[in-house]
Amino acid sequence: MTVILYEDDDLLVLEKESGVLTIPRPDEDTSSSVADFIERHLGDATLLTRTKSVPHCKTNGLAHRLDRDTSGVLLAAKSLEMYDALTQAFASHKVVKTYTAILVGEVNTSQRIDIALRREKKSFKRVAATDVRARGEQVDARTYLKPLKVGFKDDILCTLVTFLPETGRTHQLRIHSALIGHPILGDHIYGDTASKAERLFLHAEEIRLPDGRSFASRTPSSFTLDETGSNQTL
């Protein structure tokens, strides 16, 4: 499901659930995607934009995207001027993004993760640029991580954290978490082999624009930790 958090003449702020595509490829079902929601909402007023990497995919004014399994706030432009302003702000890292996540294991200290990434040779996954499986162009990737609480989720020791990504690479938060030994709970692609979590515990909490405006999405109620597991004591 996708809902509207804010709307004016130039900007549409949306919140999507985990499991909802942001921008589908032509061979994917578009009926529940965020891009399709925008088109149904705005009709003929939809801004017809496309991605540079996949030019046959309509983005309908979306200035960025979230993974299918990530929930949270998204921005879409209703005018070409706003679209240009947003895409330039994202490209120049002038948009401040805050994410909430649950990581597997205990994380006690704040840290800045600075690990460049490349694509894996035989899949869509990202890996560290120095990995022997890497191919293609190397991209810088920097993430600030702040632990908030240590506890248990379904008897697995976990840490609730805040992420402040300084760059916006595909799967950046997911691969950075895995590379420091603490994959995101429910990320069965990047290293969570212990849990049976049905969703990825990553939520785009807030976006702050260069003009000072800030838009937030409530953290889902499932992002809570117990003080103890059924057989453990902290």
SULBELJO-V256184 format. One record per residue. RES is the residue in three letters. PHI is phi in radians with two decimals (* if undefined). OMEGA is omega in whole degrees, -180 to 180 (* if undefined). D_FIRST is the distance of its C-alpha to the first C-alpha in Angstrom with 1 decimal. Layout:
res=[RES | RES]
phi=[PHI | PHI]
omega=[OMEGA | OMEGA]
d_first=[D_FIRST | D_FIRST]
This chain:
res=[MET | THR | VAL | ILE | LEU | TYR | GLU | ASP | ASP | ASP | LEU | LEU | VAL | LEU | GLU | LYS | GLU | SER | GLY | VAL | LEU | THR | ILE | PRO | ARG | PRO | ASP | GLU | ASP | THR | SER | SER | SER | VAL | ALA | ASP | PHE | ILE | GLU | ARG | HIS | LEU | GLY | ASP | ALA | THR | LEU | LEU | THR | ARG | THR | LYS | SER | VAL | PRO | HIS | CYS | LYS | THR | ASN | GLY | LEU | ALA | HIS | ARG | LEU | ASP | ARG | ASP | THR | SER | GLY | VAL | LEU | LEU | ALA | ALA | LYS | SER | LEU | GLU | MET | TYR | ASP | ALA | LEU | THR | GLN | ALA | PHE | ALA | SER | HIS | LYS | VAL | VAL | LYS | THR | TYR | THR | ALA | ILE | LEU | VAL | GLY | GLU | VAL | ASN | THR | SER | GLN | ARG | ILE | ASP | ILE | ALA | LEU | ARG | ARG | GLU | LYS | LYS | SER | PHE | LYS | ARG | VAL | ALA | ALA | THR | ASP | VAL | ARG | ALA | ARG | GLY | GLU | GLN | VAL | ASP | ALA | ARG | THR | TYR | LEU | LYS | PRO | LEU | LYS | VAL | GLY | PHE | LYS | ASP | ASP | ILE | LEU | CYS | THR | LEU | VAL | THR | PHE | LEU | PRO | GLU | THR | GLY | ARG | THR | HIS | GLN | LEU | ARG | ILE | HIS | SER | ALA | LEU | ILE | GLY | HIS | PRO | ILE | LEU | GLY | ASP | HIS | ILE | TYR | GLY | ASP | THR | ALA | SER | LYS | ALA | GLU | ARG | LEU | PHE | LEU | HIS | ALA | GLU | GLU | ILE | ARG | LEU | PRO | ASP | GLY | ARG | SER | PHE | ALA | SER | ARG | THR | PRO | SER | SER | PHE | THR | LEU | ASP | GLU | THR | GLY | SER | ASN | GLN | THR | LEU]
phi=[* | -2.18 | -2.25 | -1.60 | -1.66 | -2.83 | -2.67 | -2.40 | -1.17 | -2.05 | -2.33 | -2.20 | -1.90 | -2.15 | -2.24 | -2.01 | -1.44 | -1.09 | 1.71 | -1.73 | -1.18 | -1.43 | -2.28 | -1.38 | -1.35 | -1.00 | -1.57 | -1.86 | -1.19 | -1.67 | -1.09 | -1.99 | -1.30 | -1.13 | -1.03 | -1.22 | -1.03 | -1.07 | -1.14 | -1.18 | -1.28 | -1.65 | 1.05 | -1.15 | -1.47 | -1.06 | -1.40 | -1.52 | -1.92 | -2.39 | -1.39 | -1.26 | -1.28 | -2.28 | -1.11 | -1.54 | -1.74 | -1.34 | -1.82 | 0.95 | 1.58 | -1.13 | -1.60 | -2.83 | -2.53 | -2.11 | -1.00 | -0.90 | -1.55 | -1.64 | -1.76 | 2.25 | -1.55 | -2.36 | -2.01 | -2.31 | -1.56 | -1.87 | -2.31 | -1.13 | -1.10 | -1.20 | -1.07 | -1.09 | -1.13 | -1.19 | -1.12 | -1.17 | -1.14 | -1.15 | -1.12 | -1.65 | 1.05 | -1.69 | -1.65 | -1.64 | -1.98 | -2.12 | -2.09 | -1.99 | -2.58 | -1.99 | -1.80 | -1.32 | 1.70 | -1.76 | -2.02 | -1.83 | -2.23 | -1.18 | -2.75 | -1.89 | -1.68 | -2.16 | -2.28 | -1.15 | -2.19 | -2.49 | -1.39 | -1.31 | -1.04 | -2.02 | -2.74 | -1.45 | -1.19 | -1.78 | -2.41 | -1.04 | -1.04 | -1.51 | -1.17 | -1.15 | -1.50 | -1.35 | -2.55 | 1.31 | -1.25 | -1.46 | -2.21 | -1.15 | -2.59 | -2.34 | -2.39 | -1.75 | -2.14 | -2.25 | -1.28 | -1.96 | -2.78 | -1.84 | -2.98 | -2.09 | -2.18 | 0.93 | 1.21 | -1.86 | -1.13 | -2.46 | -2.32 | -1.42 | -2.34 | -1.91 | -1.92 | -2.18 | -1.26 | -1.50 | -2.21 | -2.23 | -1.50 | -0.99 | 1.11 | -0.97 | -1.16 | -1.21 | -1.29 | -1.08 | -1.08 | -1.12 | -1.21 | -1.66 | 1.53 | -2.36 | -1.07 | -1.18 | -1.00 | 1.55 | -1.58 | -1.38 | -1.53 | -1.95 | 1.96 | -1.45 | -1.83 | -1.59 | -1.70 | -2.00 | -1.01 | -1.55 | -2.38 | -1.44 | -1.52 | -2.38 | -2.34 | -1.37 | -1.39 | -2.68 | -2.25 | -2.05 | -1.50 | -1.04 | -1.41 | 1.70 | -1.25 | -2.29 | -2.27 | -2.21 | -2.12 | -1.10 | -1.16 | -0.98 | -1.10 | -1.30 | -1.47 | -2.22 | -2.10 | -1.49 | -1.14 | -2.42 | -1.49 | -1.16 | -2.21 | -2.22 | -2.29 | -1.26]
omega=[176 | 179 | 178 | 177 | -177 | 177 | 169 | -175 | -174 | -168 | 175 | 179 | -172 | 173 | 179 | 176 | 170 | -180 | -180 | 177 | 173 | -179 | -178 | 169 | -177 | -178 | -180 | 178 | -176 | -168 | -178 | -178 | 177 | 179 | 179 | 177 | 179 | -178 | 177 | -178 | -174 | 179 | -177 | -180 | 180 | 177 | -174 | 177 | -180 | 179 | 176 | -177 | 178 | -169 | 179 | 177 | 179 | 178 | 175 | 175 | 180 | -176 | 180 | -179 | 172 | 174 | 179 | -173 | 176 | 177 | 172 | -167 | 179 | 179 | 175 | 180 | 175 | 177 | -180 | 179 | 179 | 178 | 179 | -180 | -179 | -178 | 177 | 179 | 177 | -178 | -179 | 177 | 178 | 175 | 180 | -178 | 178 | 179 | 170 | -179 | 170 | 180 | 176 | 179 | -177 | 176 | -173 | -174 | 173 | -179 | 175 | -178 | -178 | -177 | 179 | -175 | 170 | 177 | 174 | -173 | -170 | 179 | 178 | -174 | 173 | 176 | 175 | -175 | -179 | -178 | -179 | 180 | -173 | 175 | 172 | -174 | 175 | 178 | 175 | 178 | -177 | -177 | 172 | -177 | 177 | 178 | -179 | -176 | 173 | 180 | -176 | 173 | -178 | 177 | 176 | 178 | -174 | 176 | 172 | -175 | 168 | 174 | 170 | -179 | 178 | 174 | -176 | -179 | 177 | 177 | -175 | -177 | -179 | -179 | 177 | 178 | 180 | -177 | 176 | 175 | -178 | -179 | 176 | 179 | -179 | 180 | -176 | 174 | -175 | 163 | 177 | 179 | -174 | -172 | 173 | -178 | -176 | 177 | 173 | -176 | 177 | -175 | 176 | -169 | -172 | 173 | 176 | -177 | 179 | 179 | 176 | 179 | -178 | -180 | -173 | 176 | -179 | 175 | 178 | -177 | -179 | -179 | 179 | 179 | 174 | 179 | 180 | 172 | -176 | -178 | -176 | 174 | 180 | *]
d_first=[0.0 | 3.8 | 6.7 | 10.4 | 12.8 | 15.9 | 17.5 | 21.1 | 23.2 | 22.6 | 19.5 | 15.8 | 14.1 | 10.4 | 8.4 | 6.0 | 5.6 | 8.6 | 8.7 | 6.8 | 9.9 | 11.0 | 13.9 | 14.8 | 18.4 | 20.1 | 20.4 | 16.7 | 14.2 | 12.6 | 10.7 | 7.2 | 8.5 | 8.5 | 12.0 | 11.4 | 9.1 | 12.1 | 14.5 | 13.3 | 13.4 | 16.8 | 18.4 | 21.9 | 21.5 | 19.2 | 21.1 | 21.8 | 22.1 | 22.4 | 22.7 | 26.3 | 25.9 | 24.3 | 25.4 | 24.2 | 20.5 | 19.1 | 17.4 | 17.2 | 18.5 | 16.5 | 19.2 | 18.0 | 15.4 | 13.9 | 14.3 | 11.7 | 12.3 | 12.5 | 10.1 | 11.1 | 12.4 | 13.1 | 15.7 | 16.3 | 19.6 | 20.5 | 24.2 | 26.1 | 27.9 | 24.8 | 23.6 | 27.0 | 27.1 | 23.8 | 24.5 | 28.1 | 27.1 | 24.8 | 27.6 | 30.2 | 28.3 | 28.5 | 24.9 | 24.7 | 21.6 | 21.3 | 19.4 | 19.5 | 20.1 | 22.0 | 24.9 | 27.0 | 30.5 | 32.2 | 32.1 | 34.7 | 35.2 | 33.3 | 33.8 | 33.3 | 32.4 | 34.0 | 33.7 | 33.6 | 31.5 | 32.0 | 30.3 | 31.5 | 33.9 | 32.4 | 28.6 | 25.7 | 26.1 | 27.6 | 30.8 | 33.3 | 35.5 | 38.6 | 37.2 | 39.3 | 36.2 | 35.2 | 35.6 | 35.1 | 34.9 | 34.9 | 32.5 | 32.9 | 30.2 | 30.5 | 28.4 | 29.4 | 28.5 | 29.2 | 29.2 | 28.2 | 28.8 | 30.1 | 29.3 | 28.1 | 24.8 | 25.6 | 29.2 | 28.6 | 30.1 | 27.5 | 27.2 | 24.6 | 24.9 | 24.1 | 24.1 | 25.4 | 25.4 | 28.3 | 27.3 | 24.0 | 24.7 | 22.5 | 21.9 | 24.3 | 23.2 | 22.8 | 26.2 | 28.0 | 27.0 | 28.3 | 31.4 | 32.4 | 32.1 | 29.0 | 25.9 | 22.5 | 21.7 | 19.8 | 20.8 | 22.7 | 23.4 | 25.2 | 27.3 | 25.6 | 27.7 | 28.3 | 25.1 | 22.9 | 19.7 | 16.6 | 14.6 | 16.0 | 16.9 | 16.5 | 14.6 | 15.2 | 16.6 | 18.4 | 19.7 | 23.2 | 24.6 | 28.3 | 28.8 | 28.0 | 24.7 | 22.2 | 18.4 | 16.9 | 13.7 | 14.6 | 15.3 | 13.4 | 16.0 | 16.6 | 18.3 | 21.6 | 24.9 | 27.7 | 31.2 | 32.7 | 31.8 | 33.3 | 36.5 | 36.5 | 37.5 | 36.7]
